[in-house]
Every structure is written in C-alpha cells, then in structure tokens.
Amino acid sequence: MSENNPAAGADDAPAAAAPRPAAIRAVPVRHPGRWISAAILLVLLAMLGNMLMFNGTFRWDLVWQWVRWHTIVNGAWVTLQLTFFAMLIGVVGGVLLAVMRLSENPISGGVAWLYTWFFRGTPVLVQLLFWNNIAKLVGRQISIGIPFGPAFFHVDTNATITKFIAAVLALGLNEAAYMSEIVRAGILSVDEGQTEAAASLGMRRDRIMRRIVLPQAMRVIIPPTGNETISMLKTSSLASVIGVVELTDASE
C-alpha cells in the first residue's frame, strides 16, 4: 500500500514563472565633435561658394563662352585620345611585362625588370623629348628587315612618328612600367593553390593565366588602374611641350 508523499507532489508541481527582466534602456552615444566639425565644414563650403559665385573677377559669363569655343573642345578631345591610347598601351604592355617578370625564364624576367627599372627611373618629359626627336637619333628613315641583313622596306621617320604618336608612345611605354607592377601584385595575390589545381586538371600555363589567375587578380588590379587613368589624364598635359595641341595648350 503506497503512502502519499507531499514532498514529491510539491516537486512535481510546475515552478512559478520567473519575473521577466526589465527592458534595457539604451542611451544613444552622443558625438558632439562630429556635429561641430560638420558645421565648420558647411560654413567653409558656404564661404567658398559665395566667393566663387559672386566674385566679379572670375567673369563666369566669359568662362562659359570660352569653354564652348571650338579650340577648347578640340583640345579636350585630343587629351581624351592621348589618355585612351596611352592607357591602352600601358595596360597591354603592363600585362606582358608582369607575365615576363613572373616567368621561370631568367632572360624574360631580366628584360622585364630592366624595362621597368629604366622607364620608371627616367622622367616622362625626357621620354617625350626623346620620341619627339627620334629622327635626329635614328635618322630620317626607319628600316624594317632582318637584323644585320637586308631591309624589306623603309618608312619616313617624321611622317610615321608624328607629334601625337610620339606623345602616345612616350606616355604609354612609361605607363606600362607602372602597370606591370600593379598587374604583378594582382597575380601574386591569387593563391598558388588555384594554379596548382588547374595544372592538375591538365590545363596549359597560358590557359591557367587567362582563365584562372587574371580574372581573380582583377579585384586587385582594377582600383589602382583607375587611379593611373586619372593620373594619365593629367600627365597628358606634358604633351604640350612637344607641340601637341591638347587641352592645356589650347587653353593658352
């Protein structure tokens, strides 16, 4: 015969619900320094805008007329062309130099290193003057043929390398030296296991570079390439020294 156990019954009864904790009263962190600095910047911007808009010395009506002048427009178009073609040479040349620099062939690596060292170590203005006066250095004609053998044909140096072409070559070849380091850094940022995995599947080295390495390296290559493009847009003003009528020369 079982006996009633009051203690056991008390243990089986549901425990009383615990009181819910009070809601946390969040106090927002105040940053008075941010508001003060923002107010100072707004005041300075307002002062600058007032000076630019209401200062009669600037003569904005004349500025607007000159900006639309055909000489300025043509100069701006030449500047854009210089930037585009120079960056095209720089990017293509930079990729080739980076691949050569990372090659296992010591001759290719040495040539790429020497190219980068030379073009990064000489001023752009000197390179512009060199290409502009190339006819005085190599002669009036450039011969294309077998080295130390017969020439297939000749081209007139001054007719082939115009002032515009000289500026594009100088700016583009100089940019290739800088782009090679950017591309090389992007290639080295890709994990080596990616190359090893692709090689284990039987892919050729050139295919691995095109399909595996370079697409992943773009996340490192593209941002500094944008900076180089902006820098090239401004550096193209040096072409006015050799007589290219770009934006700087046209605005004078």
C-alpha positions in Angstrom: 0.0 0.0 0.0 1.6 3.3 -1.1 1.7 6.3 1.0 1.1 9.8 -0.2 4.3 11.8 -0.3 3.5 15.6 -0.1 7.2 16.5 -0.8 7.1 14.6 -4.1 3.9 16.3 -5.1 5.4 19.7 -4.4 8.3 18.8 -6.6 6.1 17.7 -9.4 4.1 21.0 -9.4 5.1 23.5 -12.1 7.6 26.0 -10.9 6.4 29.5 -10.6 7.2 31.7 -13.6 10.3 33.8 -13.1 9.8 37.5 -13.4 10.8 38.9 -16.8 13.8 41.2 -16.8 13.2 44.8 -17.3 13.8 46.2 -20.8 17.2 47.7 -21.3 17.1 51.4 -21.6 19.5 52.2 -24.4 21.1 55.6 -24.2 22.4 56.8 -27.6 26.1 57.8 -27.6 26.4 61.4 -28.5 29.2 62.7 -30.7 29.3 66.5 -30.4 32.7 66.6 -32.1 31.1 65.2 -35.4 28.4 67.9 -35.4 30.9 70.7 -34.6 33.3 69.6 -37.4 30.4 69.2 -39.9 29.1 72.7 -39.0 32.6 74.1 -39.6 32.9 72.4 -42.9 29.5 73.6 -44.1 30.4 77.2 -43.1 33.7 76.9 -45.0 31.9 75.5 -48.1 29.3 78.3 -48.0 32.1 80.9 -47.8 33.9 79.2 -50.8 30.7 79.0 -52.8 29.9 82.6 -52.1 33.4 83.7 -53.2 33.2 81.7 -56.4 29.6 82.7 -57.4 29.5 86.4 -56.5 33.1 87.5 -57.2 33.0 89.5 -60.4 36.7 89.0 -61.1 36.1 85.5 -62.4 33.7 86.6 -65.2 31.8 83.4 -65.4 29.9 84.6 -68.5 33.2 84.8 -70.4 34.4 81.5 -69.0 31.3 79.7 -70.3 31.8 81.2 -73.7 35.5 80.1 -73.8 34.6 76.6 -72.6 32.3 76.1 -75.6 34.9 77.5 -78.1 35.9 75.0 -80.7 39.6 75.3 -79.9 39.0 74.3 -76.3 36.7 71.4 -77.4 39.2 70.1 -79.8 42.0 70.3 -77.2 39.8 68.4 -74.8 39.2 65.7 -77.4 42.9 65.4 -78.1 43.5 65.0 -74.3 41.0 62.2 -74.1 42.6 60.5 -77.2 46.0 60.7 -75.6 44.7 59.2 -72.4 42.9 56.4 -74.1 45.7 55.2 -76.4 48.4 55.7 -73.8 46.5 53.7 -71.2 45.8 51.0 -73.8 49.5 50.6 -74.5 50.2 50.8 -70.7 47.7 48.1 -69.8 48.6 45.7 -72.6 52.3 46.3 -72.0 51.9 46.0 -68.3 50.3 42.6 -68.5 53.0 41.3 -70.9 55.8 42.7 -68.6 54.2 41.2 -65.5 53.9 37.8 -67.1 57.5 38.0 -68.3 58.7 39.1 -64.8 57.0 36.1 -63.2 58.2 33.7 -65.9 60.6 30.9 -65.0 62.8 32.1 -67.9 65.6 34.2 -66.4 66.1 36.1 -69.7 62.4 37.2 -69.9 62.4 38.1 -66.2 65.6 40.1 -66.6 64.4 42.0 -69.6 61.1 42.9 -67.9 63.0 44.0 -64.8 65.4 46.2 -66.9 62.5 47.8 -68.8 60.6 48.6 -65.6 63.8 50.0 -63.9 64.6 52.2 -66.9 61.2 53.7 -67.7 60.4 54.3 -64.0 63.7 55.8 -63.4 63.6 58.4 -66.2 61.3 61.5 -66.2 58.3 61.4 -68.6 59.4 64.7 -70.0 62.7 63.3 -71.1 61.0 60.4 -72.8 58.6 62.8 -74.6 61.6 64.8 -75.9 63.3 61.6 -77.0 60.4 60.3 -79.1 59.8 63.8 -80.5 63.4 64.0 -81.7 63.7 60.3 -82.7 64.5 61.3 -86.3 67.7 63.1 -85.2 68.8 60.0 -83.3 67.9 57.1 -85.7 67.9 59.0 -89.0 65.2 60.2 -91.4 64.3 56.6 -92.4 63.5 53.6 -90.3 64.4 50.3 -92.0 62.4 47.1 -91.3 64.1 43.9 -92.1 66.4 41.2 -90.8 68.9 42.3 -88.2 72.4 42.7 -89.8 70.7 41.7 -93.1 68.7 43.1 -95.9 65.9 45.6 -95.2 62.4 44.8 -96.5 61.1 48.3 -96.6 61.8 51.8 -95.3 59.5 54.3 -93.7 60.0 58.1 -93.2 60.6 58.7 -89.5 58.9 62.1 -89.3 55.9 61.0 -91.3 55.4 57.9 -89.2 56.1 59.3 -85.7 54.2 62.5 -85.6 54.0 64.6 -82.5 50.8 62.9 -81.4 52.3 59.4 -82.0 55.4 60.5 -80.1 53.3 61.6 -77.1 51.3 58.4 -77.2 54.4 56.2 -77.3 56.2 58.2 -74.5 53.2 58.2 -72.2 52.1 54.6 -73.0 55.5 53.0 -72.7 56.2 54.8 -69.4 52.8 53.8 -68.1 53.5 50.1 -69.0 56.3 50.1 -66.5 54.0 51.2 -63.6 51.1 48.9 -64.8 53.5 45.9 -64.8 54.0 46.2 -61.0 50.2 46.6 -60.5 49.4 43.6 -62.6 52.2 41.6 -60.9 50.8 42.4 -57.5 47.4 41.3 -58.6 48.7 38.0 -60.0 50.7 37.3 -56.8 47.5 38.0 -54.7 45.9 34.9 -56.2 46.5 31.8 -54.0 49.0 29.4 -55.6 46.7 26.5 -54.9 44.4 27.9 -57.7 47.3 27.4 -60.2 48.2 24.0 -58.8 44.6 22.8 -59.0 44.2 24.0 -62.6 47.5 22.4 -63.6 46.4 19.1 -62.0 43.5 19.1 -64.4 45.8 19.3 -67.4 45.4 23.0 -68.2 48.3 24.7 -70.0 50.1 27.6 -68.3 48.8 30.2 -70.7 45.2 29.0 -70.3 45.6 29.0 -66.5 46.7 32.6 -66.7 43.8 33.6 -68.9 41.0 31.6 -67.3 42.0 31.2 -63.7 44.6 33.7 -62.4 43.9 37.0 -64.3 40.1 37.0 -63.6 40.7 36.6 -59.9 43.5 39.2 -59.9 41.2 41.9 -61.4 39.9 42.8 -57.9 43.4 43.9 -57.0 44.3 45.3 -60.5 41.2 47.4 -61.3 41.2 50.0 -58.4 44.8 51.2 -59.0 44.3 51.1 -62.7 41.5 53.7 -62.2 44.0 55.9 -60.3 46.5 55.5 -63.1 43.9 56.6 -65.7 43.2 59.7 -63.7 46.9 60.4 -63.4 47.4 59.9 -67.1 44.6 62.4 -67.9 46.6 65.0 -66.0 50.1 63.8 -67.2 48.9 64.2 -70.8 49.3 68.0 -70.4 53.1 67.4 -70.7 52.5 66.7 -74.4 52.1 70.5 -75.0 55.9 70.7 -74.5 56.5 69.0 -77.8 53.7 70.9 -79.7 50.7 68.7 -79.3 47.6 71.0 -79.1 45.8 69.3 -76.2 43.6 71.0 -73.6 46.5 72.8 -71.8 48.0 74.2 -75.0 44.6 75.1 -76.4 43.5 77.0 -73.3 46.6 79.2 -73.5 
